């Protein structure tokens, strides 16, 4: 299942990223944060402390909805 984490730069969003990494059937397809966040374009995995996963934080929610199940 491809998931999108909304509020990905927050405490719960980062916890979801760590939890999703442990589930074999879950793939993080996108990570959305607020438009003015200084963390935009940073890798979600690096922010969550699990290493780079190739998913940058973006602010375009509508554009990412097509990438998840």
Buried (B, 14 or more C-beta within 10 A) or exposed (E): EEBBBBBBBBEEBBEBBEEBBEEEEBBBBBBBBEEEBEBBEBBBBEBBEBEEBEBBBBBEEEEBEEEBE
